[in-house]
Amino acid sequence: MINLLQLTGFDWDDGNTNKNWTKHRVDYKECEEIFNDNFLFILPDNVHSQKENRYHALGKTNHNRFLFISFTVRNNKIRIISARDMNKKERKIYEQR
């Protein structure tokens, strides 16, 4: 598993920043906010981890928006792959921890 305290920030790809906004109306700043959530829940994404380790994060923004984020770590930075609102099942997992 990863240690978020060892990471130095975020590495943004313009394509993903725009894609997340266009498809799901999730701003890149909202994505960053969930990594400060005290109840952040991170799971390995074994299905998509063939070339690099990928993860799923369930967390809440500063405005109480519940987000599901797929990400990887490159050069000690979080690189968001996709972001969207949690579905009912994911929110239940987040809230029951």
N, C-alpha and C positions, 0 to 999 in steps of 0.2 A: 504494500500500500504506500501511498505517497505521504510526505510530511509537508503540509502547506506552509509551515513556518520557514522552510528552507527555500521557498520560491520567492522570486524577486519582482513579480508583477505579471503583466499580461502582454501577450504577443498577438496583435490583431491583424487579421487578413481582411482587406477591404471587401472582398467578395462575401465573406461570411458575415461581416458587420451589416452589409446591405441586405443580404439574404434573410437574416434573422428579423430585421425590421420589416421587410416586404412581406414575408410569409407569415410572421407571427406577431408583429408589432412589439418586438422585444428590443429595446435599446441596449447598446453595448454597456452603458453605465449600470443598467439594471443587472446585467449578467455579473458584473464585477461585485455588486452589492451582496449577492448571496454568499460569497466566500467569506463574508464577515458575520454571517448568521451563526449564532451559538449552537444551533441545532442542525447545521449543515450535515447532510448524509451523503457520503460518497461510496459508490459501488464500482468494482471493476467491470468493464464492458468486455467480457471475454470473447464475444462474437466478433467484434470489430478490432481486436488487438493483434492481428497477424503481423503487421509491419511495425507497430509501435503500441505501447500500452495506452489504452483509452479508458475513460471513466465516465460514469453518470453521476451527476450531482443533483440532489433535491434540496432546495433552499428557498428562503423567503427574502424578498427585497425590503428596503427601508419603508416602502409603502404597502407592505403586507401582500405583495403579489407572490404567488407560489410558482417557482420556475423549475423546470427540468432542463438540465444542461449536459450536453456531451462535450467532453474536452480531452485534451492530451497535454503532456508537458514537453516543451522543447526549450532547450537552453535555459533551464531553470525558470521558465515562465509558463503560465497557464495559457493555452491556446484553445479558444472556444471553437468547437466544430458546429454545434447547433444549439439553439435555445428556443424554448416554447413554454407555455403554461403547462403545469402538471395536469394530468388527467385524474379522474376520480381514484383510480387504484393507486397511483403514485402519491397522491395527497394523503390517502389513508395510511400508506406506509410511513410517510413523513410524520404524520400526526400521532401515530401509535408508538413511535420509538421512545 
